């Protein structure tokens, strides 16, 4: 079986966690490869996500590495056994891989936290708001590309329709709420939808007001996705060059602290809804 040329972020993450377990055990890749009846290259491919690995082999490796965290090992085995095709895979060859990786991340998350200063979180955006944002792209996107991105972003909302949807805590700066992408009518419809979404039992919207006097560095617009176990948490960052996905503990801790600090400075849920309603009335 040839190696995967473009493993998904989730496939790569499984391999990275296996590498962490091996390195924590102080074992060389050559030894682990020999244990599986192969060589160092086999382990290197597995740890890079280029080769699939069965749950049975994950358990064998975990035993070899004396991995004592049963919940983490179970979670890795479940990842190895995933075979169900996600709806986002229909967009392979249509959208850049980062879009697909984000939808997969949200699908598997146990909870989500976001912090947005310039615009409303993507998963809460309305169709016309999405179109207005994409009209500002340079170079101008072809109409069919815009249509694909709009439909894709709207489909991401499907996680809220599940029997057990993930909890979503969105921190939105007042600046983002006052942006008038596409004009007053589109901006008002967007605010109305944010208010509607905030009524969902698993969705919390908190506003970081202009009156906040302490600086919050939030230019990255992070999305924090909780894993089945904390070791599998992931942060997604948007940039002009595409999406970046972070999984090492130091960076996860940095963004956990950022979100915690920002949330402490927000208005409470009722106050946030009142401010959003007030801004919508002004439009």
Secondary structure as UniProt FT lines:
FT   HELIX           9..24
FT   TURN            25..26
FT   HELIX           29..35
FT   TURN            36..37
FT   HELIX           40..47
FT   TURN            48..49
FT   HELIX           55..64
FT   TURN            65..66
FT   HELIX           70..80
FT   HELIX           87..91
FT   TURN            93..94
FT   HELIX           97..108
FT   STRAND          111..116
FT   HELIX           122..124
FT   HELIX           127..135
FT   HELIX           143..155
FT   HELIX           156..161
FT   TURN            163..164
FT   STRAND          167..173
FT   HELIX           174..178
FT   TURN            181..182
FT   HELIX           184..198
FT   TURN            201..202
FT   STRAND          203..208
FT   TURN            210..211
FT   TURN            219..220
FT   STRAND          223..226
FT   HELIX           230..232
FT   STRAND          234..239
FT   TURN            240..241
FT   STRAND          242..246
FT   HELIX           249..264
FT   HELIX           269..282
//
